[in-house]
Amino acid sequence: MKVASVYLSVVLIWSTTPLFIKLSVDSLDYIQASALRMWLSLVLCFLMMRLLSVPFRLTREAMYRYFVGATAVSGAMLCVYWSAQSLPSGLVAVVWGLSPLVVSLYSMLLIPQTRLSVLQMLCMLLAVFGLYYIFAQGVAIGAHLVMALLVLLLGVNFHSVSSVLLQRVRIFKPENNMHPLEQTTGALLLSAPVYGLMWLVLSGPLPDEISDTSIMAILYLATLGSVAGFIGYYYLLNKMSASSVALITIITPVLALMLGAYVAQEALHERTWIGAGFILLALTLYHYRAIMIVVKRLVSGGKLKKA
């Protein structure tokens, strides 16, 4: 499995995921939609492990990696699903695109010798300004949308911490690298009871009629968005730095905004487009050198160890 093909596949999957998350809550609440997706994904992962004879370890180190992965699968995804009830899918992708910056901040705290340049700090300030520009619409867009943005930012933090902690394990204990399918299955397994508890406490019975839109979206998210997406994501984390993997989120917001506007006819306020532009510019400048390295290595078919 070549890094370049996996990288591009994850880009396409992540670009369409926000839109399909939005579609999945067409006739279901956010807990039902996310839980059904994750439980179906878990079943598919176990079947694939049996077919491919991939071992499933229950050692202390393996459980730690599963737990770290579950932070993103449950914590981050629940935040995204809750926010997607109110926010346009394109805006969800743009805010999620901040993860490279947040990953770098957590890397500075958790991985020794990680440093940020003056330019990178300025780019972070530019991204924060872009967020402020979007948040400044509070009066116009409503307090509930501001809350949705805040919850989405919490999800970005869950996802970023998970990425950095998994990278930390890879750096300090390279001999314990884990098959991407095993990592995905373990993270889903530990997340499954979390979704069950959330359903029991905050949700209720399924509606009498579930729309075809919700069904098709959940099937897409379970097969591609979760199984293929997470396997590809963990595969890339084994081959690249967390920051290089996070570069994917520079590309996906642009595609997601286009899909939301032209496929789902989502209308975005002018200030949202401007704020999103500031964020995307900040991300591009922040990782310009890394982008050039990634592009060069993808074209040459080389492995991306660090960028």
PECOR-V398755 format. One record per pair of residues at least 12 apart in sequence whose C-alpha atoms are under 7 Angstrom apart, sorted by the first residue. I is the first residue (numbers start at 1). J is the second residue. D is the distance in Angstrom with one decimal. If there is no record, write none. Layout:
i->I j->J d->D
i->I j->J d->D
This chain:
i->3 j->303 d->6.4
i->4 j->298 d->5.1
i->4 j->301 d->6.3
i->6 j->232 d->5.9
i->10 j->229 d->5.8
i->10 j->232 d->6.3
i->10 j->233 d->6.9
i->11 j->248 d->5.8
i->11 j->252 d->6.1
i->13 j->224 d->6.8
i->13 j->225 d->6.1
i->13 j->229 d->6.4
i->14 j->252 d->6.3
i->15 j->252 d->4.5
i->15 j->253 d->6.8
i->15 j->255 d->5.8
i->15 j->256 d->5.0
i->16 j->256 d->6.3
i->17 j->221 d->6.9
i->17 j->225 d->6.2
i->18 j->89 d->4.9
i->18 j->92 d->6.6
i->18 j->93 d->6.4
i->19 j->89 d->5.1
i->19 j->260 d->6.4
i->20 j->217 d->5.3
i->21 j->81 d->6.7
i->21 j->84 d->6.9
i->22 j->84 d->5.6
i->22 j->85 d->6.7
i->22 j->89 d->6.4
i->23 j->213 d->6.3
i->23 j->214 d->6.0
i->23 j->217 d->6.1
i->24 j->213 d->6.7
i->24 j->214 d->4.1
i->24 j->217 d->5.0
i->24 j->218 d->5.8
i->25 j->214 d->6.2
i->26 j->213 d->6.7
i->26 j->214 d->5.6
i->27 j->210 d->5.7
i->27 j->211 d->5.8
i->27 j->214 d->6.3
i->30 j->81 d->5.4
i->30 j->82 d->5.6
i->31 j->198 d->6.9
i->31 j->199 d->6.1
i->31 j->203 d->6.7
i->32 j->199 d->6.8
i->33 j->218 d->6.9
i->34 j->81 d->6.8
i->35 j->195 d->5.4
i->37 j->218 d->5.5
i->37 j->221 d->6.4
i->37 j->222 d->4.9
i->38 j->188 d->6.7
i->38 j->222 d->6.5
i->39 j->192 d->6.3
i->40 j->222 d->6.1
i->41 j->222 d->4.8
i->41 j->223 d->6.4
i->41 j->226 d->6.2
i->41 j->227 d->5.9
i->42 j->185 d->6.2
i->42 j->188 d->5.8
i->42 j->189 d->6.6
i->45 j->181 d->7.0
i->45 j->185 d->5.7
i->45 j->227 d->6.7
i->46 j->185 d->6.8
i->56 j->182 d->6.1
i->65 j->166 d->6.8
i->66 j->183 d->6.2
i->66 j->186 d->4.8
i->66 j->187 d->4.5
i->66 j->190 d->7.0
i->67 j->187 d->6.2
i->67 j->190 d->6.7
i->68 j->162 d->5.4
i->69 j->162 d->6.0
i->69 j->187 d->4.9
i->70 j->187 d->4.3
i->70 j->188 d->6.4
i->70 j->190 d->6.1
i->70 j->191 d->5.5
i->71 j->158 d->6.2
i->71 j->162 d->6.2
i->72 j->158 d->5.7
i->72 j->159 d->4.7
i->72 j->162 d->6.0
i->73 j->187 d->6.6
i->73 j->188 d->6.7
i->73 j->191 d->6.5
i->74 j->191 d->5.4
i->75 j->155 d->6.6
i->75 j->158 d->6.3
i->76 j->155 d->4.0
i->76 j->156 d->6.5
i->76 j->158 d->5.2
i->76 j->159 d->5.6
i->77 j->155 d->6.8
i->79 j->151 d->5.7
i->79 j->152 d->5.5
i->79 j->155 d->5.1
i->80 j->152 d->5.6
i->80 j->155 d->6.4
i->83 j->148 d->4.7
i->83 j->149 d->6.8
i->83 j->151 d->6.6
i->83 j->152 d->5.9
i->86 j->145 d->6.2
i->86 j->148 d->6.8
i->87 j->145 d->6.7
i->88 j->266 d->6.3
i->89 j->256 d->6.9
i->89 j->260 d->5.9
i->90 j->253 d->6.4
i->90 j->256 d->4.9
i->90 j->257 d->4.0
i->90 j->260 d->5.5
i->93 j->252 d->6.8
i->93 j->253 d->4.7
i->93 j->256 d->6.3
i->94 j->253 d->4.8
i->94 j->276 d->6.3
i->96 j->156 d->6.0
i->97 j->249 d->4.6
i->97 j->250 d->5.8
i->97 j->253 d->6.4
i->99 j->156 d->5.9
i->99 j->160 d->6.0
i->99 j->246 d->6.5
i->100 j->243 d->5.8
i->100 j->246 d->4.9
i->100 j->247 d->6.3
i->101 j->124 d->6.8
i->102 j->157 d->6.8
i->102 j->160 d->6.2
i->103 j->160 d->4.9
i->103 j->161 d->6.9
i->103 j->164 d->6.5
i->103 j->243 d->6.5
i->104 j->243 d->6.7
i->106 j->161 d->6.5
i->106 j->164 d->6.7
i->107 j->164 d->6.0
i->111 j->168 d->6.4
i->120 j->286 d->5.1
i->123 j->282 d->4.8
i->123 j->285 d->6.7
i->123 j->286 d->5.6
i->124 j->282 d->6.7
i->126 j->278 d->6.5
i->126 j->279 d->6.9
i->126 j->282 d->5.8
i->127 j->278 d->6.1
i->127 j->279 d->4.4
i->127 j->282 d->5.4
i->130 j->275 d->4.2
i->130 j->276 d->6.3
i->130 j->278 d->4.9
i->130 j->279 d->5.3
i->131 j->275 d->6.1
i->133 j->271 d->6.7
i->133 j->275 d->5.2
i->134 j->271 d->6.1
i->134 j->272 d->5.2
i->134 j->275 d->5.4
i->163 j->242 d->6.1
i->164 j->242 d->6.3
i->167 j->237 d->6.8
i->167 j->241 d->7.0
i->167 j->242 d->6.2
i->180 j->231 d->5.0
i->180 j->234 d->5.1
i->180 j->235 d->5.2
i->181 j->231 d->5.6
i->184 j->230 d->6.1
i->184 j->231 d->6.1
i->239 j->303 d->6.8
i->239 j->304 d->6.1
i->239 j->305 d->5.7
i->240 j->304 d->5.0
i->240 j->305 d->4.5
i->240 j->306 d->5.7
i->241 j->305 d->6.4
i->241 j->306 d->5.3
i->241 j->307 d->6.7
i->244 j->307 d->5.7
i->250 j->280 d->6.6
i->250 j->283 d->6.4
i->250 j->284 d->7.0
i->290 j->307 d->5.0
i->293 j->307 d->6.4
i->294 j->307 d->6.8
